Amino acid sequence: MLRNAFEPWHLILIITVLVLLFGSKKLPDMARGLGRSMRILKSEAKALKDEQPAEAPRAESTAGR
């Protein structure tokens, strides 16, 4: 269904629209900011993954009560 969703002319059209909307001066700043955000997100996700989870409190069963 979406086998050929993005052909080269699609990408050229998208880039042209972005340059027209935001201007050539703002695009590098936006890309830099996006890159920083991605790096922060990856480092935070890695930190959460590497953290040893604290011992979870055991839930008391209420079936016997």
C-alpha positions in Angstrom: 0.0 0.0 0.0 2.7 2.5 1.0 5.4 0.7 -0.9 6.7 3.8 -2.7 5.5 6.5 -0.3 8.5 8.7 -0.5 10.1 9.0 -3.9 13.0 11.5 -4.5 10.7 14.2 -5.8 8.6 14.0 -2.7 11.7 14.7 -0.5 12.7 17.6 -2.8 9.2 19.1 -2.5 9.2 18.7 1.3 12.6 20.4 1.6 11.5 23.2 -0.7 8.4 23.9 1.4 10.5 23.8 4.6 12.9 26.4 3.2 10.1 28.6 2.1 8.3 28.4 5.4 11.2 28.8 7.8 13.9 30.4 5.8 17.4 29.1 5.2 18.8 30.8 8.3 16.5 29.1 10.8 16.7 25.6 9.4 20.2 24.8 10.8 19.2 26.2 14.2 16.1 24.0 14.2 18.1 21.0 13.2 20.7 21.7 15.9 18.0 22.0 18.5 16.3 18.8 17.4 19.6 17.0 17.5 20.2 18.2 21.1 16.8 17.2 22.1 17.3 13.7 20.6 20.6 13.3 22.5 19.0 14.4 25.8 16.1 12.0 25.2 18.5 9.1 24.4 20.7 9.8 27.4 17.7 10.0 29.8 16.3 6.8 28.4 19.6 5.0 28.8 19.9 6.3 32.4 16.5 5.0 33.2 17.3 1.6 31.6 20.7 1.3 33.4 19.2 2.3 36.8 18.6 -0.7 39.1 15.0 -0.6 40.1 14.4 -0.2 43.8 12.9 -3.3 45.5 9.2 -3.0 44.8 7.0 -3.2 47.8 5.2 -6.5 47.9 1.4 -6.3 47.6 -0.3 -8.1 50.5 -2.9 -10.6 49.4 -6.4 -9.9 50.7 -7.7 -13.3 49.7 -7.4 -14.7 53.2 -9.2 -11.9 54.9 
